[in-house]
Amino acid sequence: MKDIIIKRYTFNRLTKSIKEKLRQGVLLNFPDVEVFKTRFYYQIPPNFMFIAWHKGGIVGQRYLTTKVRPIDGKKYKVAGIGITISKEFQGKGLGKELTKEVLRFIQNSDYDFVMATTSNKIAIHVLNKFGFTKLKRKITYKDIKTRKIITEDETVMVKDFQDNRLIKEIEKSKKPIYMGVGVW
Ligand SMILES: CC(C)(COP(=O)(O)OP(=O)(O)OC[C@H]1O[C@@H](n2cnc3c(N)ncnc32)[C@H](O)[C@@H]1OP(=O)(O)O)[C@@H](O)C(=O)NCCC(=O)NCCS
């Protein structure tokens, strides 16, 4: 972790050159995802980016996208998070460090809970370490391009900051949670 600095940016503070570095970083880990050929986020521009810099290059990135969604008639402010670490910096503790930073920020803001969708076993392991649990309800969203309703097939990991009491409350219903237009 020597010489690595983590900085938080709002989306509007990202310069063209930073956005391009982010895009190249994510494309290297996900070469088959078509949208990463033109931009660094999947469907919705993130509200915040937590960027790990090393000697002028980006070696890790954590996204934070905010959604306010009704669930069972109540409105919740949800923090959607995602992560990519450059191949040569994986397995050195940076994923945990970026997760710690983003969670500290979320906990000090007014989010109700945090959500991540992934099939990556190591990413799930990291989230478990930070108190995330697998959501027992399905989530759905409207795909930005096709406008079709998609059921998320990756594992959905969630955490609140009240020993997951809110999550347990939300899990009392079995109905899918609709996340609106775009997943993250
Ligand atoms: C998944 C990912 C974010 C993890 O970040 P990382 O910086 O490599 O992970 P860390 O070094 O912080 O390690 C976190 C934990 O995972 C374990 N781990 C890391 N790499 C591992 C590997 N290759 N095999 C098994 N365990 C591994 C570490 O031992 C550590 O666990 P511990 O604290 O119990 O010892 C990163 O590898 C990555 O970006 N992968 C590719 C992109 C991706 O799939 N992102 C997730 C999409 S949501």
The ligand as an SDF file (V2000), in Angstrom:
LIG
                    3D

 48 50  0  0  0  0  0  0  0  0999 V2000
  -12.4150   -8.4270   -6.1180 C   0  0  0  0  0  0  0  0  0  0  0  0
  -11.4220   -7.3160   -5.8550 C   0  0  0  0  0  0  0  0  0  0  0  0
  -12.1730   -6.0070   -5.7670 C   0  0  0  0  0  0  0  0  0  0  0  0
  -10.7180   -7.5690   -4.5040 C   0  0  0  0  0  0  0  0  0  0  0  0
   -9.7910   -6.5390   -4.2220 O   0  0  0  0  0  0  0  0  0  0  0  0
   -8.2810   -6.8760   -3.8230 P   0  0  0  0  0  0  0  0  0  0  0  0
   -7.5680   -5.6020   -3.6030 O   0  0  0  0  0  0  0  0  0  0  0  0
   -7.7230   -7.7970   -4.8290 O   0  0  0  0  0  0  0  0  0  0  0  0
   -8.5160   -7.6390   -2.4520 O   0  0  0  0  0  0  0  0  0  0  0  0
   -7.6930   -7.4610   -1.0950 P   0  0  0  0  0  0  0  0  0  0  0  0
   -6.2470   -7.5680   -1.3750 O   0  0  0  0  0  0  0  0  0  0  0  0
   -8.1750   -6.2400   -0.3860 O   0  0  0  0  0  0  0  0  0  0  0  0
   -8.1330   -8.7790   -0.3220 O   0  0  0  0  0  0  0  0  0  0  0  0
   -9.3950   -8.9140    0.2270 C   0  0  0  0  0  0  0  0  0  0  0  0
   -9.5800  -10.3170    0.7260 C   0  0  0  0  0  0  0  0  0  0  0  0
   -9.6780  -11.2220   -0.3800 O   0  0  0  0  0  0  0  0  0  0  0  0
   -8.6430  -12.1970   -0.3060 C   0  0  0  0  0  0  0  0  0  0  0  0
   -8.1120  -12.4010   -1.6490 N   0  0  0  0  0  0  0  0  0  0  0  0
   -7.5900  -11.4440   -2.4620 C   0  0  0  0  0  0  0  0  0  0  0  0
   -7.2200  -12.0070   -3.6290 N   0  0  0  0  0  0  0  0  0  0  0  0
   -7.5190  -13.3270   -3.5270 C   0  0  0  0  0  0  0  0  0  0  0  0
   -7.3650  -14.4380   -4.4170 C   0  0  0  0  0  0  0  0  0  0  0  0
   -6.8460  -14.2760   -5.6410 N   0  0  0  0  0  0  0  0  0  0  0  0
   -7.8040  -15.6460   -4.0100 N   0  0  0  0  0  0  0  0  0  0  0  0
   -8.3520  -15.8100   -2.7850 C   0  0  0  0  0  0  0  0  0  0  0  0
   -8.5140  -14.7880   -1.8930 N   0  0  0  0  0  0  0  0  0  0  0  0
   -8.1030  -13.5660   -2.2690 C   0  0  0  0  0  0  0  0  0  0  0  0
   -7.5890  -11.6120    0.6140 C   0  0  0  0  0  0  0  0  0  0  0  0
   -6.8530  -12.6340    1.2500 O   0  0  0  0  0  0  0  0  0  0  0  0
   -8.4420  -10.8390    1.5840 C   0  0  0  0  0  0  0  0  0  0  0  0
   -9.0500  -11.6840    2.5170 O   0  0  0  0  0  0  0  0  0  0  0  0
   -8.5690  -11.7680    4.0490 P   0  0  0  0  0  0  0  0  0  0  0  0
   -8.6200  -10.3540    4.5800 O   0  0  0  0  0  0  0  0  0  0  0  0
   -9.5910  -12.6890    4.6640 O   0  0  0  0  0  0  0  0  0  0  0  0
   -7.1790  -12.3180    4.0200 O   0  0  0  0  0  0  0  0  0  0  0  0
  -10.3460   -7.2080   -6.9630 C   0  0  0  0  0  0  0  0  0  0  0  0
   -9.6160   -8.3890   -6.9950 O   0  0  0  0  0  0  0  0  0  0  0  0
  -10.9020   -6.8960   -8.3540 C   0  0  0  0  0  0  0  0  0  0  0  0
  -11.0550   -5.7400   -8.7070 O   0  0  0  0  0  0  0  0  0  0  0  0
  -11.1740   -7.9240   -9.1740 N   0  0  0  0  0  0  0  0  0  0  0  0
  -11.5960   -7.7660  -10.5600 C   0  0  0  0  0  0  0  0  0  0  0  0
  -12.7830   -6.8880  -10.7960 C   0  0  0  0  0  0  0  0  0  0  0  0
  -14.0110   -7.3730  -10.1210 C   0  0  0  0  0  0  0  0  0  0  0  0
  -14.4770   -8.4620  -10.3180 O   0  0  0  0  0  0  0  0  0  0  0  0
  -14.5790   -6.5140   -9.2720 N   0  0  0  0  0  0  0  0  0  0  0  0
  -15.7600   -6.8300   -8.5440 C   0  0  0  0  0  0  0  0  0  0  0  0
  -16.9240   -6.4390   -9.3080 C   0  0  0  0  0  0  0  0  0  0  0  0
  -18.2110   -5.9970   -8.1990 S   0  0  0  0  0  0  0  0  0  0  0  0
  1  2  1  0
  2  3  1  0
  2  4  1  0
  2 36  1  0
  4  5  1  0
  5  6  1  0
  6  7  2  0
  6  8  1  0
  6  9  1  0
  9 10  1  0
 10 11  2  0
 10 12  1  0
 10 13  1  0
 13 14  1  0
 14 15  1  0
 15 16  1  0
 15 30  1  0
 16 17  1  0
 17 18  1  0
 17 28  1  0
 18 19  1  0
 18 27  1  0
 19 20  2  0
 20 21  1  0
 21 22  1  0
 21 27  2  0
 22 23  1  0
 22 24  2  0
 24 25  1  0
 25 26  2  0
 26 27  1  0
 28 29  1  0
 28 30  1  0
 30 31  1  0
 31 32  1  0
 32 33  2  0
 32 34  1  0
 32 35  1  0
 36 37  1  0
 36 38  1  0
 38 39  2  0
 38 40  1  0
 40 41  1  0
 41 42  1  0
 42 43  1  0
 43 44  2  0
 43 45  1  0
 45 46  1  0
 46 47  1  0
 47 48  1  0
M  END
$$$$
